[in-house]
Amino acid sequence: MAVSLLHLVDERNVPVTPEIRIAVEAAYRWSVREYRQIDESELAPMAESVASAMAKRTDEIVSPRRYAFAALTGKIQEWFRGHRAKLVSYETEDELDRELGANEQFTLEVERRILFSQIRSRLNERDRQICVLMEQDLDSPRDVAKALHITYSAAAKALQRVRERMANMVEVERHGAEKSSSEPKILDFESR
């Protein structure tokens, strides 16, 4: 439950009265539901400061529940004033890329991971281990031998075998007239 985040004490580190605790916990639970864009870890200190302030004014507060809700709402409004959101609308993805700058490295990394994932699913266990090492840029026979605890020559042969199998799985179609010059396509060996 979200209430477990709260440490409701007064200035002297003494727990607040049950009436204040119940009121602040109710206001906190409400704020967590109503203001999902604010993290609970940011709402908790607000609720704790409301409890501390209420403990100072116990005699002046007529309705602790109403006071807790109003005070916490005020704290949240202060938070919003200090954390103004920026809403920017873009018509197309190209406009967004022009504004923020295209991240080609990210796109290439995602495509590489997808390709390796598709290839891995069609390899046997040993070849899959070597493929994972290749993904981690450990693609020399020395690296493979060390990781798999095999000899250098066995690692070189296994690495060559995996590269050949991967090359056979990826068929590159070249289209001179089309926009993209090549599109990788995973082949299904069972159909051959």
Secondary structure, 3 states (H helix, E strand, C coil): CHHHHCCCECCCCCECCHHHHHHHHHHHHHHHHHCCCCCHHHHHHHHHHHHHHHHHCCCCCCCHHHHHHHHHHHHHHHHHHHCCCCCCCCCCHHHHHHHHCCCHHHHHHHHHHHHHHHHHCCCCHHHHHHHHHHHCCCCCHHHHHHHHCCCHHHHHHHHHHHHHHHHHHEEEEECCCCCCCEEEEECCHHHC
